[in-house]
Amino acid sequence: MNSLGSFGSGSVLDDEETEGARRATGVSSSSSRRPPPDPAVPEKAKRRRFTAEYKVRIVREVDRCKAPGEVGAILRREGLYSSLLTEWRRQRDRVAKAGRICLAHSPHPGSVR
């Protein structure tokens, strides 16, 4: 008996081996390949970056809102999440607090640099 056991030359196994490697599922590796990625679709979404001026403008606009739903309308228009607005407000408050501390500890309290 040859090394192929009961399968001799010209059997189905020989034909499959010439077509390419087979997986345990019986699907050939060539048929399971993914098509090449579409060049029109970006590989990975890029994070949006917001300038300080943009953040200040949005926070001020939201702070002027009085009627129910106005804040939500701004967030939808700009494509923002409320969590970003919360973070931007915290940043604004930290900067304002740091500015007050710097002025309080200034060597010349009456002068503004």
C-alpha positions as CSV (number, residue, x, y, z in Angstrom):
1,M,0.0,0.0,0.0
2,N,1.3,3.5,-0.7
3,S,1.6,6.4,1.7
4,L,-1.9,7.7,0.8
5,G,-3.6,4.6,2.3
6,S,-6.7,3.5,0.4
7,F,-6.5,6.6,-1.8
8,G,-4.5,5.9,-4.9
9,S,-3.4,8.1,-7.7
10,G,-6.2,9.9,-9.6
11,S,-8.5,9.9,-6.5
12,V,-10.6,12.8,-5.3
13,L,-8.0,13.6,-2.7
14,D,-5.3,14.1,-5.3
15,D,-7.5,16.5,-7.3
16,E,-8.3,18.5,-4.1
17,E,-4.6,18.7,-3.3
18,T,-3.8,20.2,-6.7
19,E,-6.5,22.9,-6.2
20,G,-4.9,24.2,-3.0
21,A,-4.9,23.6,0.7
22,R,-8.2,22.6,2.3
23,R,-9.4,23.5,5.8
24,A,-10.9,21.1,8.3
25,T,-14.3,22.5,7.2
26,G,-13.8,21.4,3.7
27,V,-13.6,24.9,2.4
28,S,-10.6,25.7,0.3
29,S,-8.4,28.5,1.6
30,S,-8.6,30.3,-1.8
31,S,-12.5,30.5,-1.6
32,S,-12.4,31.9,1.9
33,R,-10.2,34.8,1.1
34,R,-11.8,38.2,1.7
35,P,-12.1,40.6,-1.3
36,P,-9.7,43.5,-1.3
37,P,-10.9,46.5,0.7
38,D,-12.8,49.1,-1.1
39,P,-10.5,52.1,-1.5
40,A,-13.4,54.5,-1.2
41,V,-14.0,53.3,2.4
42,P,-11.5,54.6,5.0
43,E,-9.7,51.9,6.9
44,K,-10.3,53.4,10.3
45,A,-12.4,56.4,11.3
46,K,-10.3,59.3,12.4
47,R,-11.0,61.1,15.7
48,R,-12.5,64.5,15.3
49,R,-10.4,67.3,16.8
50,F,-12.1,70.5,18.0
51,T,-10.4,73.9,18.3
52,A,-10.6,75.9,21.5
53,E,-12.6,78.6,19.6
54,Y,-15.1,76.0,18.5
55,K,-15.6,74.6,22.0
56,V,-16.0,78.1,23.5
57,R,-18.5,79.0,20.7
58,I,-20.7,75.9,21.3
59,V,-20.6,76.2,25.1
60,R,-21.6,79.8,24.9
61,E,-24.4,79.1,22.5
62,V,-25.7,76.2,24.7
63,D,-25.5,78.4,27.8
64,R,-27.8,80.9,26.1
65,C,-30.5,78.3,25.5
66,K,-33.7,78.8,27.4
67,A,-36.4,76.7,25.8
68,P,-36.6,72.9,26.2
69,G,-35.0,71.1,23.3
70,E,-32.7,73.9,22.2
71,V,-29.6,72.2,23.6
72,G,-30.5,68.9,21.9
73,A,-31.1,70.7,18.6
74,I,-27.6,72.3,18.8
75,L,-26.0,68.9,19.6
76,R,-27.8,67.2,16.7
77,R,-26.9,70.0,14.3
78,E,-23.2,69.9,15.2
79,G,-23.1,66.0,15.5
80,L,-22.0,66.1,19.1
81,Y,-22.7,64.0,22.2
82,S,-23.8,65.6,25.5
83,S,-20.8,64.0,27.2
84,L,-18.5,66.3,25.0
85,L,-20.5,69.3,26.2
86,T,-20.0,68.2,29.8
87,E,-16.3,67.8,29.3
88,W,-16.0,71.2,27.6
89,R,-17.8,72.9,30.4
90,R,-15.5,71.2,32.9
91,Q,-12.5,72.4,30.9
92,R,-13.9,76.0,30.8
93,D,-14.5,75.9,34.6
94,R,-10.9,74.6,35.3
95,V,-9.4,77.4,33.1
96,A,-11.5,80.0,34.8
97,K,-10.6,78.7,38.3
98,A,-6.9,78.6,37.3
99,G,-7.1,82.2,36.1
100,R,-8.6,83.4,39.4
101,I,-5.9,81.6,41.3
102,C,-3.1,83.2,39.2
103,L,-4.5,86.7,39.7
104,A,-4.9,86.1,43.5
105,H,-1.2,85.1,43.7
106,S,0.1,87.7,41.4
107,P,2.9,89.9,42.9
108,H,1.0,93.0,41.7
109,P,-2.7,92.3,42.3
110,G,-3.7,95.5,40.5
111,S,-1.8,94.7,37.3
112,V,-3.0,92.3,34.6
113,R,-0.5,90.8,32.3
